[in-house]
Amino acid sequence: MLASWFTSWYALPLYILLGLVLLFGVFALLGRIAGGRFLKPIITGMAKVPLLRRWLAKLSATAMKKQNPELASALQKMERSGAMTDPMKAQAAMSRLTSPERRALLDATAQQQESAPEPLNREQRRRLEKARRESQRRGGR
């Protein structure tokens, strides 16, 4: 009797629900282990699917709006103007940003550059150090 209940069509939603709970549990566990190191390749693989890419972009934008609204607004304006690929458009878009948006974008860029791997040769290290000194000098005014 019990075996026939598990194979019936009425239990299908229960199986789907249990599968989704298990899947979300695995994602939560992988996200907690080593700062999400094992979850990152899975997310990048999922981002290759167009529908999932749009969903992940919306999810990321919503999270950023809650966490840092100025940065989210600045990135939205930069994407809308097409500044992500063209440096001239990026310069024009930067002039349209408000002061808090510009500051948030520059801080995020500086933070991203700090977390980038160290350049390999001496010329790259010198160029990076010069850019850091320039940004500190401009920021100190």
KAMONOR-V100638 format. One record per backbone hydrogen bond with DSSP energy under -1.0 kcal/mol. CO is the residue of the C=O (numbers start at 0). NH is the residue of the N-H. If there is no record, write none. Layout:
co=CO nh=NH
co=CO nh=NH
This chain:
co=0 nh=4
co=1 nh=5
co=2 nh=6
co=7 nh=10
co=10 nh=14
co=11 nh=15
co=12 nh=16
co=13 nh=17
co=14 nh=18
co=15 nh=19
co=16 nh=20
co=17 nh=21
co=18 nh=22
co=19 nh=23
co=20 nh=24
co=21 nh=25
co=22 nh=26
co=23 nh=27
co=24 nh=28
co=25 nh=29
co=26 nh=30
co=27 nh=31
co=28 nh=32
co=32 nh=35
co=35 nh=39
co=38 nh=42
co=39 nh=43
co=40 nh=44
co=41 nh=45
co=42 nh=46
co=44 nh=47
co=45 nh=48
co=48 nh=52
co=49 nh=53
co=50 nh=54
co=51 nh=55
co=52 nh=56
co=53 nh=57
co=54 nh=58
co=55 nh=59
co=56 nh=60
co=57 nh=61
co=58 nh=62
co=59 nh=63
co=60 nh=64
co=61 nh=65
co=62 nh=66
co=63 nh=67
co=67 nh=71
co=68 nh=72
co=69 nh=73
co=70 nh=74
co=71 nh=75
co=72 nh=76
co=73 nh=77
co=74 nh=78
co=75 nh=79
co=76 nh=80
co=77 nh=82
co=85 nh=89
co=86 nh=90
co=87 nh=91
co=88 nh=92
co=89 nh=93
co=90 nh=94
co=97 nh=101
co=98 nh=102
co=99 nh=103
co=100 nh=104
co=101 nh=105
co=102 nh=106
co=103 nh=107
co=104 nh=108
co=105 nh=109
co=106 nh=110
co=107 nh=111
co=108 nh=112
co=109 nh=113
co=110 nh=114
co=120 nh=124
co=121 nh=125
co=122 nh=126
co=123 nh=127
co=124 nh=128
co=125 nh=129
co=126 nh=130
co=127 nh=131
co=128 nh=132
co=129 nh=133
co=130 nh=134
co=131 nh=135
co=132 nh=136
co=133 nh=137
co=134 nh=138
co=135 nh=139
